[in-house]
């Protein structure tokens, strides 16, 4: 177990950083990212909110759940796009493209990768299906008559 006094201290010596906040401002300083780190951004999901600063975005191979959704909702990407610091092409791939083998994910141990999710319905439905099937298999929960 580690104790950190602030987010910048918390990311020291981490391989994976998960941000699940509704922060309107970046959570940590992107200059502190080290080769090989992976970032998950799953909290902020409005055009004016961001968990990652522009430096973190610039240093990372960016993967999103949905380009269309990310470009409409992810302030982490929209803000540097609007400032002209990155272009739409900075988004390397959608997660589905990597899973399907159409694009490569990490290509070196030193690459910093970032997955930005704003949430799409398919993710929720897939998760619900897994939970439902497990509940049925383990005979958990309460069946409700729809009539």
C-alpha positions as CSV (number, residue, x, y, z in Angstrom):
1,X,0.0,0.0,0.0
2,X,1.3,3.5,-0.8
3,X,0.3,6.9,0.5
4,X,0.5,10.0,-1.6
5,X,-0.1,13.6,-0.6
6,X,-1.2,14.6,-4.1
7,X,-2.0,13.2,-7.6
8,X,1.5,14.0,-9.0
9,X,3.0,12.0,-6.2
10,X,0.5,9.2,-6.6
11,X,1.5,8.4,-10.2
12,X,5.2,8.0,-9.4
13,X,6.5,4.5,-10.3
14,X,3.0,3.4,-11.6
15,X,2.6,1.3,-14.7
16,X,-1.1,2.0,-15.0
17,X,-3.0,5.2,-14.1
18,X,-6.7,5.2,-14.0
19,X,-8.6,8.5,-13.7
20,X,-12.3,8.2,-12.9
21,X,-13.1,11.7,-11.9
22,X,-15.5,14.5,-12.9
23,X,-12.6,17.0,-12.7
24,X,-12.9,20.1,-14.9
25,X,-9.1,20.5,-14.7
26,X,-6.2,18.0,-15.3
27,X,-5.6,15.7,-12.4
28,X,-1.8,15.5,-12.7
29,X,1.1,17.0,-14.6
30,X,1.7,15.2,-17.9
31,X,5.4,16.0,-17.7
32,X,5.6,13.3,-15.0
33,X,4.6,10.5,-17.4
34,X,7.3,7.9,-17.9
35,X,7.9,5.6,-20.8
36,X,5.7,2.5,-20.8
37,X,2.9,3.9,-18.7
38,X,-0.7,3.3,-19.6
39,X,-3.5,5.7,-18.8
40,X,-7.2,5.1,-18.6
41,X,-9.5,8.1,-18.6
42,X,-13.1,7.1,-17.8
43,X,-14.4,9.9,-15.7
44,X,-14.7,13.3,-17.5
45,X,-17.2,13.2,-20.3
46,X,-18.1,16.7,-21.2
47,X,-16.4,19.1,-23.7
48,X,-15.2,21.4,-20.9
49,X,-13.9,18.7,-18.5
50,X,-10.5,17.0,-18.6
51,X,-8.5,14.6,-16.5
52,X,-5.4,14.8,-18.7
53,X,-3.5,17.9,-19.6
54,X,-2.3,18.6,-23.2
55,X,1.2,17.3,-22.4
56,X,-0.2,13.9,-21.4
57,X,-2.3,13.8,-24.6
58,X,0.7,14.8,-26.8
59,X,3.0,12.1,-25.2
60,X,0.4,9.3,-25.6
61,X,-0.9,7.0,-28.3
62,X,-4.6,7.7,-27.9
63,X,-7.3,5.1,-28.2
64,X,-11.0,5.8,-27.7
65,X,-14.1,3.7,-27.4
66,X,-15.8,5.8,-30.1
67,X,-14.2,8.6,-32.2
68,X,-17.6,10.2,-32.8
69,X,-18.4,10.2,-29.1
70,X,-14.9,11.3,-28.0
71,X,-14.9,14.2,-30.4
72,X,-18.3,15.3,-29.1
73,X,-17.8,14.7,-25.3
74,X,-14.1,14.3,-24.3
75,X,-12.7,17.6,-23.2
76,X,-9.4,15.8,-22.8
77,X,-9.3,15.7,-26.6
78,X,-11.6,18.6,-27.6
79,X,-9.7,21.3,-25.7
80,X,-6.3,20.6,-27.4
81,X,-8.1,20.1,-30.7
82,X,-9.8,23.5,-30.4
83,X,-6.4,25.1,-29.5
84,X,-4.8,23.5,-32.6
85,X,-2.3,21.6,-30.6
86,X,-3.5,18.2,-31.9
87,X,-5.5,17.1,-34.9
88,X,-8.2,14.5,-35.2
89,X,-5.5,12.1,-36.5
90,X,-3.9,12.1,-33.0
91,X,-6.6,9.6,-32.1
92,X,-4.7,6.5,-33.1
93,X,-7.7,4.0,-33.0
94,X,-11.0,3.0,-31.6
95,X,-10.7,0.1,-29.2
96,X,-12.7,-2.1,-31.6
97,X,-10.1,-1.6,-34.3
98,X,-7.4,-2.9,-32.0
99,X,-9.5,-5.8,-30.8
100,X,-10.3,-6.8,-34.4
101,X,-6.6,-6.6,-35.4
102,X,-7.1,-3.7,-37.8
103,X,-4.6,-1.6,-35.9
104,X,-1.9,-2.4,-33.4
105,X,-2.0,-1.3,-29.8
106,X,1.2,-0.8,-28.0
107,X,4.2,-1.3,-30.4
108,X,7.0,-0.8,-27.9
109,X,7.6,-1.1,-24.2
110,X,8.4,2.6,-24.0
111,X,5.2,3.8,-25.7
112,X,2.8,5.7,-23.4
113,X,-0.7,4.6,-24.2
114,X,-4.0,6.3,-23.3
115,X,-7.5,4.9,-23.5
116,X,-10.2,7.6,-23.3
117,X,-13.7,6.3,-22.7
118,X,-16.8,8.5,-22.6
119,X,-19.0,5.4,-22.4
120,X,-21.1,3.9,-25.2
121,X,-24.3,1.9,-24.8
122,X,-22.7,-1.2,-26.3
123,X,-20.3,-1.3,-23.3
124,X,-23.2,-1.1,-20.9
125,X,-25.2,-3.8,-22.7
126,X,-22.2,-6.2,-22.8
127,X,-21.5,-5.7,-19.1
128,X,-25.1,-6.2,-18.2
129,X,-25.2,-9.4,-20.3
130,X,-22.2,-10.8,-18.4
131,X,-23.7,-9.9,-15.0
132,X,-27.1,-11.3,-15.9
133,X,-25.7,-14.6,-17.2
134,X,-23.6,-15.0,-14.0
135,X,-26.6,-14.2,-11.8
136,X,-28.6,-16.9,-13.6
137,X,-25.8,-19.4,-13.4
138,X,-25.3,-18.8,-9.7
139,X,-29.1,-18.5,-9.0
140,X,-28.7,-15.0,-7.6
141,X,-31.1,-12.1,-7.8
142,X,-34.8,-12.0,-8.1
143,X,-36.9,-12.8,-11.1
144,X,-39.6,-10.3,-11.8
145,X,-42.7,-11.2,-13.8
146,X,-43.1,-8.5,-16.5
147,X,-46.9,-9.0,-16.5
